[in-house]
């Protein structure tokens, strides 16, 4: 297939384009870092935060993976327009391009954060939290989901909701790298009582396998992407400390923890059953 991928420099995108290429697909990877050709990967220089036109995109594309998100997602309201332009406006443009070019499949990465927090795992049928509680970044993800689903009668649309993807060379601002940095530097880490929230993070290799297998789907759907192991933040912090031979400094608040755990039965049935446990992978991180 001829496949267009945005966010190709991100953690998931960089692994996914390699897997797609290794499986013989012709990949067009949108990147801000210049043009080059690598195996079956064609890098297209395009900054989604700037003005651009769909005419600059390649023809005869079979599937699109829209993985890109604004690097400024933590910087609201100062970079609100960057977040809006990359996370939402580019989704609208790419959907228009997909429809006009008769693209067969559109895969969009949202976020497990749109569910909020609960002591029970979230399934795909559960509604978003109230819009006033979403915040700007998650609001753009939820709004993009609405745009994507609007095209589901014209294109096969797949929405992926990742829960804490992790892996080597991840952006240092993300959860697992931040915890590692804080333990290494002896910084105090604040969590709720009872060990803090519980999560089931997914390794990027497992997430990319699930994403690649979306190519086999024949109808529109939504999938959580989560890992096989449920751990509290305290358990993850202690795993890091054990590997580094450092006793972590943990401060407990009096707040009750509310978890962010994905029900992954649908993912396991239709896409891929995740195998990598963070407890087995902490040394590589």
Phi and psi in degrees as GROMACS dihedral restraints (atoms count N, CA, C in turn):
[ dihedral_restraints ]
;  ai    aj    ak    al  type     phi  dphi    fc
    3     4     5     6     1  -100.3    20    10
    4     5     6     7     1   117.3    20    10
    6     7     8     9     1  -126.3    20    10
    7     8     9    10     1   129.6    20    10
    9    10    11    12     1   -99.8    20    10
   10    11    12    13     1   131.2    20    10
   12    13    14    15     1  -127.9    20    10
   13    14    15    16     1   121.3    20    10
   15    16    17    18     1   -93.6    20    10
   16    17    18    19     1   161.3    20    10
   18    19    20    21     1    68.2    20    10
   19    20    21    22     1    32.2    20    10
   21    22    23    24     1   -71.2    20    10
   22    23    24    25     1   -14.0    20    10
   24    25    26    27     1   -91.4    20    10
   25    26    27    28     1    -7.7    20    10
   27    28    29    30     1   -76.6    20    10
   28    29    30    31     1   174.5    20    10
   30    31    32    33     1   -59.5    20    10
   31    32    33    34     1   -53.9    20    10
   33    34    35    36     1   -68.5    20    10
   34    35    36    37     1   -44.6    20    10
   36    37    38    39     1   -61.0    20    10
   37    38    39    40     1   -42.1    20    10
   39    40    41    42     1   -65.8    20    10
   40    41    42    43     1   -35.8    20    10
   42    43    44    45     1   -77.2    20    10
   43    44    45    46     1   -40.1    20    10
   45    46    47    48     1   -62.8    20    10
   46    47    48    49     1   -44.0    20    10
   48    49    50    51     1   -64.4    20    10
   49    50    51    52     1   -33.2    20    10
   51    52    53    54     1   -66.1    20    10
   52    53    54    55     1   -43.2    20    10
   54    55    56    57     1   -64.7    20    10
   55    56    57    58     1   -42.6    20    10
   57    58    59    60     1   -62.3    20    10
   58    59    60    61     1   -43.3    20    10
   60    61    62    63     1   -63.0    20    10
   61    62    63    64     1   -44.2    20    10
   63    64    65    66     1   -63.0    20    10
   64    65    66    67     1   -25.0    20    10
   66    67    68    69     1   -92.5    20    10
   67    68    69    70     1    13.8    20    10
   69    70    71    72     1    87.6    20    10
   70    71    72    73     1     5.7    20    10
   72    73    74    75     1   -82.0    20    10
   73    74    75    76     1   150.9    20    10
   75    76    77    78     1   -92.2    20    10
   76    77    78    79     1   110.5    20    10
   78    79    80    81     1  -104.9    20    10
   79    80    81    82     1   134.7    20    10
   81    82    83    84     1  -114.2    20    10
   82    83    84    85     1   106.9    20    10
   84    85    86    87     1  -103.1    20    10
   85    86    87    88     1   116.1    20    10
   87    88    89    90     1   -76.6    20    10
   88    89    90    91     1   128.7    20    10
   90    91    92    93     1  -146.8    20    10
   91    92    93    94     1   149.6    20    10
   93    94    95    96     1   -92.9    20    10
   94    95    96    97     1     0.5    20    10
   96    97    98    99     1  -103.8    20    10
   97    98    99   100     1    24.4    20    10
   99   100   101   102     1    98.5    20    10
  100   101   102   103     1   169.7    20    10
  102   103   104   105     1   -98.2    20    10
  103   104   105   106     1   136.4    20    10
  105   106   107   108     1  -161.1    20    10
  106   107   108   109     1   167.0    20    10
  108   109   110   111     1  -122.0    20    10
  109   110   111   112     1   131.0    20    10
  111   112   113   114     1  -143.2    20    10
  112   113   114   115     1   113.4    20    10
  114   115   116   117     1    54.3    20    10
  115   116   117   118     1  -122.4    20    10
  117   118   119   120     1   -96.2    20    10
  118   119   120   121     1    17.7    20    10
  120   121   122   123     1  -105.4    20    10
  121   122   123   124     1   122.1    20    10
  123   124   125   126     1  -107.1    20    10
  124   125   126   127     1   117.9    20    10
  126   127   128   129     1   -89.5    20    10
  127   128   129   130     1   128.0    20    10
  129   130   131   132     1  -109.1    20    10
  130   131   132   133     1   124.2    20    10
  132   133   134   135     1   -80.7    20    10
  133   134   135   136     1   111.6    20    10
  135   136   137   138     1  -157.2    20    10
  136   137   138   139     1   127.8    20    10
  138   139   140   141     1  -102.6    20    10
  139   140   141   142     1   108.5    20    10
  141   142   143   144     1   -69.0    20    10
  142   143   144   145     1   -12.8    20    10
  144   145   146   147     1   -84.4    20    10
  145   146   147   148     1    -8.4    20    10
  147   148   149   150     1  -104.5    20    10
  148   149   150   151     1   176.8    20    10
  150   151   152   153     1   -68.9    20    10
  151   152   153   154     1   132.3    20    10
  153   154   155   156     1  -152.3    20    10
  154   155   156   157     1   162.1    20    10
  156   157   158   159     1  -123.6    20    10
  157   158   159   160     1   146.4    20    10
  159   160   161   162     1   -65.0    20    10
  160   161   162   163     1   -14.2    20    10
  162   163   164   165     1   -66.3    20    10
  163   164   165   166     1   -18.4    20    10
  165   166   167   168     1   -81.3    20    10
  166   167   168   169     1    -6.4    20    10
  168   169   170   171     1   -88.1    20    10
  169   170   171   172     1   154.3    20    10
  171   172   173   174     1   -69.3    20    10
  172   173   174   175     1   160.3    20    10
  174   175   176   177     1   -94.1    20    10
  175   176   177   178     1   165.7    20    10
  177   178   179   180     1    58.9    20    10
  178   179   180   181     1    41.1    20    10
  180   181   182   183     1   -84.1    20    10
  181   182   183   184     1   137.1    20    10
  183   184   185   186     1   -90.1    20    10
  184   185   186   187     1   -40.5    20    10
  186   187   188   189     1  -142.7    20    10
  187   188   189   190     1   150.7    20    10
  189   190   191   192     1  -123.1    20    10
  190   191   192   193     1   134.1    20    10
  192   193   194   195     1  -110.4    20    10
  193   194   195   196     1   110.9    20    10
  195   196   197   198     1   -99.5    20    10
  196   197   198   199     1    92.8    20    10
  198   199   200   201     1  -103.7    20    10
  199   200   201   202     1   -11.6    20    10
  201   202   203   204     1   -65.4    20    10
  202   203   204   205     1   143.0    20    10
  204   205   206   207     1  -144.4    20    10
  205   206   207   208     1   157.2    20    10
  207   208   209   210     1   -63.5    20    10
  208   209   210   211     1   136.2    20    10
  210   211   212   213     1   -71.1    20    10
  211   212   213   214     1   -11.1    20    10
  213   214   215   216     1   -97.3    20    10
  214   215   216   217     1    19.7    20    10
  216   217   218   219     1   -62.5    20    10
  217   218   219   220     1   -19.9    20    10
  219   220   221   222     1   -91.4    20    10
  220   221   222   223     1    -5.6    20    10
  222   223   224   225     1  -107.5    20    10
  223   224   225   226     1    56.8    20    10
  225   226   227   228     1  -101.3    20    10
  226   227   228   229     1   138.3    20    10
  228   229   230   231     1   -95.2    20    10
  229   230   231   232     1     2.7    20    10
  231   232   233   234     1   -61.4    20    10
  232   233   234   235     1   -34.6    20    10
  234   235   236   237     1  -117.2    20    10
  235   236   237   238     1    35.9    20    10
  237   238   239   240     1   -58.4    20    10
  238   239   240   241     1   -40.6    20    10
  240   241   242   243     1   -69.9    20    10
  241   242   243   244     1   -34.3    20    10
  243   244   245   246     1   -63.6    20    10
  244   245   246   247     1   -45.4    20    10
  246   247   248   249     1   -60.6    20    10
  247   248   249   250     1   -45.8    20    10
  249   250   251   252     1   -62.3    20    10
  250   251   252   253     1   -46.4    20    10
  252   253   254   255     1   -64.1    20    10
  253   254   255   256     1   -45.2    20    10
  255   256   257   258     1   -77.0    20    10
  256   257   258   259     1   -45.0    20    10
  258   259   260   261     1   -79.9    20    10
  259   260   261   262     1   -31.0    20    10
  261   262   263   264     1  -118.9    20    10
  262   263   264   265     1   -51.8    20    10
  264   265   266   267     1   -62.0    20    10
  265   266   267   268     1   -39.3    20    10
  267   268   269   270     1   -67.0    20    10
  268   269   270   271     1   -31.2    20    10
  270   271   272   273     1   -62.7    20    10
  271   272   273   274     1   -45.0    20    10
  273   274   275   276     1   -61.7    20    10
  274   275   276   277     1   -42.5    20    10
  276   277   278   279     1   -65.2    20    10
  277   278   279   280     1   -43.7    20    10
  279   280   281   282     1   -69.0    20    10
  280   281   282   283     1   -34.3    20    10
  282   283   284   285     1   -66.0    20    10
  283   284   285   286     1   -40.4    20    10
  285   286   287   288     1   -62.6    20    10
  286   287   288   289     1   -44.1    20    10
  288   289   290   291     1   -60.7    20    10
  289   290   291   292     1   -44.9    20    10
  291   292   293   294     1   -60.7    20    10
  292   293   294   295     1   -42.8    20    10
  294   295   296   297     1   -67.1    20    10
  295   296   297   298     1   -45.2    20    10
  297   298   299   300     1   -68.5    20    10
  298   299   300   301     1   -28.8    20    10
  300   301   302   303     1   -98.3    20    10
  301   302   303   304     1     7.4    20    10
  303   304   305   306     1    58.1    20    10
  304   305   306   307     1    39.1    20    10
  306   307   308   309     1   -66.6    20    10
  307   308   309   310     1   137.8    20    10
  309   310   311   312     1   -81.5    20    10
  310   311   312   313     1   -31.8    20    10
  312   313   314   315     1  -143.2    20    10
  313   314   315   316     1   139.7    20    10
  315   316   317   318     1  -129.1    20    10
  316   317   318   319     1   116.6    20    10
  318   319   320   321     1  -109.8    20    10
  319   320   321   322     1   125.8    20    10
  321   322   323   324     1  -121.9    20    10
  322   323   324   325     1   133.9    20    10
  324   325   326   327     1   -96.4    20    10
  325   326   327   328     1   116.9    20    10
  327   328   329   330     1   -96.7    20    10
  328   329   330   331     1  -133.4    20    10
  330   331   332   333     1  -156.3    20    10
  331   332   333   334     1   141.0    20    10
  333   334   335   336     1   -66.0    20    10
  334   335   336   337     1   -15.3    20    10
  336   337   338   339     1   -64.6    20    10
  337   338   339   340     1   -17.9    20    10
  339   340   341   342     1   -67.9    20    10
  340   341   342   343     1   -14.7    20    10
  342   343   344   345     1   -79.4    20    10
  343   344   345   346     1   -20.9    20    10
  345   346   347   348     1    88.2    20    10
  346   347   348   349     1  -144.2    20    10
  348   349   350   351     1  -132.2    20    10
  349   350   351   352     1   147.1    20    10
  351   352   353   354     1  -160.1    20    10
  352   353   354   355     1   161.5    20    10
  354   355   356   357     1   -85.5    20    10
  355   356   357   358     1     1.4    20    10
  357   358   359   360     1  -117.9    20    10
  358   359   360   361     1   146.1    20    10
  360   361   362   363     1   -60.1    20    10
  361   362   363   364     1   145.5    20    10
  363   364   365   366     1   -89.8    20    10
  364   365   366   367     1   132.4    20    10
  366   367   368   369     1  -103.1    20    10
  367   368   369   370     1   163.8    20    10
  369   370   371   372     1   -64.6    20    10
  370   371   372   373     1   -20.9    20    10
  372   373   374   375     1   -80.9    20    10
  373   374   375   376     1   -13.0    20    10
  375   376   377   378     1   -72.7    20    10
  376   377   378   379     1   145.1    20    10
  378   379   380   381     1   -75.0    20    10
  379   380   381   382     1   165.3    20    10
  381   382   383   384     1   -65.8    20    10
  382   383   384   385     1   160.1    20    10
  384   385   386   387     1   -67.2    20    10
  385   386   387   388     1   166.7    20    10
  387   388   389   390     1   -58.1    20    10
  388   389   390   391     1   144.5    20    10
  390   391   392   393     1   -57.4    20    10
  391   392   393   394     1   -34.7    20    10
  393   394   395   396     1   -69.3    20    10
  394   395   396   397     1   -16.9    20    10
  396   397   398   399     1   -97.6    20    10
  397   398   399   400     1   -10.2    20    10
  399   400   401   402     1   -67.5    20    10
  400   401   402   403     1   -40.4    20    10
  402   403   404   405     1    82.0    20    10
  403   404   405   406     1   173.1    20    10
  405   406   407   408     1   -69.3    20    10
  406   407   408   409     1   -49.4    20    10
  408   409   410   411     1   -61.1    20    10
  409   410   411   412     1   -54.3    20    10
  411   412   413   414     1   -65.7    20    10
  412   413   414   415     1   -28.1    20    10
  414   415   416   417     1   -61.7    20    10
  415   416   417   418     1   -38.5    20    10
  417   418   419   420     1   -69.0    20    10
  418   419   420   421     1   -33.4    20    10
  420   421   422   423     1   -68.6    20    10
  421   422   423   424     1   -45.8    20    10
  423   424   425   426     1   -63.7    20    10
  424   425   426   427     1   -41.0    20    10
  426   427   428   429     1   -65.0    20    10
  427   428   429   430     1   -39.5    20    10
  429   430   431   432     1   -63.8    20    10
  430   431   432   433     1   -37.9    20    10
  432   433   434   435     1   -58.1    20    10
  433   434   435   436     1   -42.0    20    10
  435   436   437   438     1   -62.6    20    10
  436   437   438   439     1   -43.0    20    10
  438   439   440   441     1   -62.0    20    10
  439   440   441   442     1   -45.1    20    10
  441   442   443   444     1   -62.1    20    10
  442   443   444   445     1   -47.4    20    10
  444   445   446   447     1   -64.6    20    10
  445   446   447   448     1   -24.4    20    10
  447   448   449   450     1   -63.7    20    10
  448   449   450   451     1   -24.1    20    10
  450   451   452   453     1   -95.2    20    10
  451   452   453   454     1     3.0    20    10
  453   454   455   456     1   -67.2    20    10
  454   455   456   457     1   -16.6    20    10
  456   457   458   459     1   -84.0    20    10
  457   458   459   460     1   -11.6    20    10
  459   460   461   462     1  -108.6    20    10
  460   461   462   463     1   -32.9    20    10
  462   463   464   465     1  -135.2    20    10
  463   464   465   466     1   149.5    20    10
  465   466   467   468     1   -73.3    20    10
  466   467   468   469     1   115.3    20    10
  468   469   470   471     1  -110.1    20    10
  469   470   471   472     1   138.3    20    10
  471   472   473   474     1  -129.0    20    10
  472   473   474   475     1   125.1    20    10
  474   475   476   477     1  -108.1    20    10
  475   476   477   478     1   125.0    20    10
  477   478   479   480     1  -107.9    20    10
  478   479   480   481     1   132.9    20    10
  480   481   482   483     1  -116.1    20    10
  481   482   483   484     1    90.0    20    10
  483   484   485   486     1   -71.9    20    10
  484   485   486   487     1   146.8    20    10
  486   487   488   489     1  -117.8    20    10
  487   488   489   490     1    97.7    20    10
  489   490   491   492     1    56.4    20    10
  490   491   492   493     1    64.5    20    10
  492   493   494   495     1   -65.8    20    10
  493   494   495   496     1   140.0    20    10
  495   496   497   498     1  -141.3    20    10
  496   497   498   499     1   162.8    20    10
  498   499   500   501     1   167.4    20    10
  499   500   501   502     1   175.1    20    10
  501   502   503   504     1   -59.9    20    10
  502   503   504   505     1   147.4    20    10
  504   505   506   507     1    64.2    20    10
  505   506   507   508     1    24.2    20    10
  507   508   509   510     1   -72.2    20    10
  508   509   510   511     1   151.6    20    10
  510   511   512   513     1   -50.8    20    10
  511   512   513   514     1   130.4    20    10
  513   514   515   516     1   -66.3    20    10
  514   515   516   517     1   -12.7    20    10
  516   517   518   519     1   -84.2    20    10
  517   518   519   520     1    -7.8    20    10
  519   520   521   522     1   -81.3    20    10
  520   521   522   523     1   167.5    20    10
  522   523   524   525     1   -57.1    20    10
  523   524   525   526     1   -58.6    20    10
  525   526   527   528     1   -63.8    20    10
  526   527   528   529     1   -46.5    20    10
  528   529   530   531     1   -59.9    20    10
  529   530   531   532     1   -36.3    20    10
  531   532   533   534     1   -64.7    20    10
  532   533   534   535     1   -41.2    20    10
  534   535   536   537     1   -63.5    20    10
  535   536   537   538     1   -42.3    20    10
  537   538   539   540     1   -61.3    20    10
  538   539   540   541     1   -45.9    20    10
  540   541   542   543     1   -60.8    20    10
  541   542   543   544     1   -43.4    20    10
  543   544   545   546     1   -67.0    20    10
  544   545   546   547     1   -39.3    20    10
  546   547   548   549     1   -66.5    20    10
  547   548   549   550     1   -45.7    20    10
  549   550   551   552     1   -56.0    20    10
  550   551   552   553     1   -42.1    20    10
  552   553   554   555     1   -88.7    20    10
  553   554   555   556     1     0.9    20    10
  555   556   557   558     1    71.4    20    10
  556   557   558   559     1    22.9    20    10
  558   559   560   561     1   -78.2    20    10
  559   560   561   562     1   147.9    20    10
  561   562   563   564     1   -73.6    20    10
  562   563   564   565     1   133.3    20    10
  564   565   566   567     1  -113.5    20    10
  565   566   567   568     1   122.5    20    10
  567   568   569   570     1   -93.3    20    10
  568   569   570   571     1   126.9    20    10
  570   571   572   573     1  -136.9    20    10
  571   572   573   574     1   165.2    20    10
  573   574   575   576     1   -72.1    20    10
  574   575   576   577     1   165.7    20    10
  576   577   578   579     1   -64.4    20    10
  577   578   579   580     1   169.9    20    10
  579   580   581   582     1    64.2    20    10
  580   581   582   583     1    25.7    20    10
  582   583   584   585     1    93.1    20    10
  583   584   585   586     1     1.2    20    10
  585   586   587   588     1    79.8    20    10
  586   587   588   589     1  -175.7    20    10
  588   589   590   591     1   -67.4    20    10
  589   590   591   592     1   155.7    20    10
  591   592   593   594     1  -103.6    20    10
  592   593   594   595     1   142.0    20    10
  594   595   596   597     1  -139.1    20    10
  595   596   597   598     1   162.7    20    10
  597   598   599   600     1  -125.6    20    10
  598   599   600   601     1    79.2    20    10
  600   601   602   603     1   -65.4    20    10
  601   602   603   604     1   151.5    20    10
  603   604   605   606     1  -117.4    20    10
  604   605   606   607     1   132.2    20    10
  606   607   608   609     1   -69.4    20    10
  607   608   609   610     1   145.8    20    10
  609   610   611   612     1   -61.0    20    10
  610   611   612   613     1   -30.8    20    10
  612   613   614   615     1   -63.9    20    10
  613   614   615   616     1   -44.3    20    10
  615   616   617   618     1   -66.5    20    10
  616   617   618   619     1   -42.0    20    10
  618   619   620   621     1   -62.8    20    10
  619   620   621   622     1   -39.5    20    10
  621   622   623   624     1   -70.6    20    10
  622   623   624   625     1   -33.7    20    10
  624   625   626   627     1   -62.8    20    10
  625   626   627   628     1   -45.2    20    10
  627   628   629   630     1   -62.7    20    10
  628   629   630   631     1   -43.2    20    10
  630   631   632   633     1   -63.2    20    10
  631   632   633   634     1   -43.6    20    10
  633   634   635   636     1   -62.1    20    10
  634   635   636   637     1   -36.9    20    10
  636   637   638   639     1   -72.5    20    10
  637   638   639   640     1    -7.2    20    10
  639   640   641   642     1   -61.7    20    10
  640   641   642   643     1   -23.0    20    10
  642   643   644   645     1   -62.4    20    10
  643   644   645   646     1   -21.8    20    10
  645   646   647   648     1   -87.9    20    10
  646   647   648   649     1    -8.4    20    10
  648   649   650   651     1   -73.0    20    10
  649   650   651   652     1   144.3    20    10
  651   652   653   654     1  -113.6    20    10
  652   653   654   655     1     3.4    20    10
  654   655   656   657     1  -148.9    20    10
  655   656   657   658     1   158.9    20    10
  657   658   659   660     1   -68.5    20    10
  658   659   660   661     1   143.9    20    10
  660   661   662   663     1  -164.5    20    10
  661   662   663   664     1   173.6    20    10
  663   664   665   666     1  -126.7    20    10
  664   665   666   667     1   138.4    20    10
  666   667   668   669     1  -136.6    20    10
  667   668   669   670     1   134.3    20    10
  669   670   671   672     1   -75.5    20    10
  670   671   672   673     1   145.3    20    10
  672   673   674   675     1  -119.6    20    10
  673   674   675   676     1   108.6    20    10
  675   676   677   678     1  -139.1    20    10
  676   677   678   679     1   166.6    20    10
  678   679   680   681     1   -91.4    20    10
  679   680   681   682     1   174.6    20    10
  681   682   683   684     1   -83.0    20    10
  682   683   684   685     1    -4.9    20    10
  684   685   686   687     1  -127.1    20    10
  685   686   687   688     1   127.4    20    10
  687   688   689   690     1   -99.0    20    10
  688   689   690   691     1   123.5    20    10
  690   691   692   693     1  -134.7    20    10
  691   692   693   694     1   148.1    20    10
  693   694   695   696     1   -80.3    20    10
  694   695   696   697     1   161.2    20    10
  696   697   698   699     1   -59.6    20    10
  697   698   699   700     1   -37.8    20    10
  699   700   701   702     1   -61.9    20    10
  700   701   702   703     1   -40.5    20    10
  702   703   704   705     1   -64.4    20    10
  703   704   705   706     1   -40.6    20    10
  705   706   707   708     1   -65.8    20    10
  706   707   708   709     1   -44.7    20    10
  708   709   710   711     1   -59.8    20    10
  709   710   711   712     1   -42.2    20    10
  711   712   713   714     1   -69.9    20    10
  712   713   714   715     1   -32.1    20    10
  714   715   716   717     1   -61.7    20    10
  715   716   717   718     1   -44.1    20    10
  717   718   719   720     1   -63.0    20    10
  718   719   720   721     1   -45.8    20    10
  720   721   722   723     1   -61.9    20    10
  721   722   723   724     1   -40.0    20    10
  723   724   725   726     1   -63.4    20    10
  724   725   726   727     1   -41.8    20    10
  726   727   728   729     1   -66.9    20    10
  727   728   729   730     1   -36.0    20    10
  729   730   731   732     1   -89.3    20    10
  730   731   732   733     1    -6.6    20    10
  732   733   734   735     1    58.5    20    10
  733   734   735   736     1    42.5    20    10
  735   736   737   738     1  -128.4    20    10
  736   737   738   739     1   134.3    20    10
  738   739   740   741     1   -82.3    20    10
  739   740   741   742     1   114.7    20    10
  741   742   743   744     1   -65.5    20    10
  742   743   744   745     1   149.8    20    10
  744   745   746   747     1   -98.6    20    10
  745   746   747   748     1   106.4    20    10
  747   748   749   750     1  -113.7    20    10
  748   749   750   751     1   131.4    20    10
  750   751   752   753     1  -113.0    20    10
  751   752   753   754     1   128.0    20    10
  753   754   755   756     1  -100.9    20    10
  754   755   756   757     1   131.3    20    10
  756   757   758   759     1   -89.7    20    10
  757   758   759   760     1   174.2    20    10
  759   760   761   762     1   -90.5    20    10
  760   761   762   763     1     3.9    20    10
  762   763   764   765     1   -73.3    20    10
  763   764   765   766     1   145.4    20    10
  765   766   767   768     1   -78.2    20    10
  766   767   768   769     1   130.8    20    10
  768   769   770   771     1   -73.9    20    10
  769   770   771   772     1   138.6    20    10
  771   772   773   774     1  -119.0    20    10
  772   773   774   775     1   122.3    20    10
  774   775   776   777     1   -79.3    20    10
  775   776   777   778     1   166.5    20    10
  777   778   779   780     1  -134.3    20    10
  778   779   780   781     1    81.7    20    10
  780   781   782   783     1  -118.0    20    10
  781   782   783   784     1   135.4    20    10
  783   784   785   786     1   -96.9    20    10
  784   785   786   787     1   135.8    20    10
  786   787   788   789     1   -78.3    20    10
  787   788   789   790     1   119.8    20    10
  789   790   791   792     1  -112.3    20    10
  790   791   792   793     1    18.3    20    10
  792   793   794   795     1   -61.2    20    10
  793   794   795   796     1   -39.9    20    10
  795   796   797   798     1   -67.0    20    10
  796   797   798   799     1   -42.2    20    10
  798   799   800   801     1   -58.5    20    10
  799   800   801   802     1   -47.0    20    10
  801   802   803   804     1   -64.0    20    10
  802   803   804   805     1   -36.0    20    10
  804   805   806   807     1   -72.6    20    10
  805   806   807   808     1   -43.6    20    10
  807   808   809   810     1  -103.9    20    10
  808   809   810   811     1   -26.1    20    10
  810   811   812   813     1  -118.0    20    10
  811   812   813   814     1   -64.4    20    10
  813   814   815   816     1  -170.3    20    10
  814   815   816   817     1   140.4    20    10
  816   817   818   819     1   -95.2    20    10
  817   818   819   820     1   111.7    20    10
  819   820   821   822     1   -63.7    20    10
  820   821   822   823     1   145.2    20    10
  822   823   824   825     1  -120.4    20    10
  823   824   825   826     1   -28.0    20    10
  825   826   827   828     1   -84.2    20    10
  826   827   828   829     1   125.7    20    10
  828   829   830   831     1   -99.2    20    10
  829   830   831   832     1   138.1    20    10
  831   832   833   834     1   -62.5    20    10
  832   833   834   835     1   -29.9    20    10
  834   835   836   837     1   -65.9    20    10
  835   836   837   838     1   -25.3    20    10
  837   838   839   840     1   -90.4    20    10
  838   839   840   841     1   -11.2    20    10
  840   841   842   843     1  -114.3    20    10
  841   842   843   844     1    -2.2    20    10
  843   844   845   846     1   -60.3    20    10
  844   845   846   847     1   -32.5    20    10
  846   847   848   849     1   -62.3    20    10
  847   848   849   850     1   -42.7    20    10
  849   850   851   852     1   -65.3    20    10
  850   851   852   853     1   -33.3    20    10
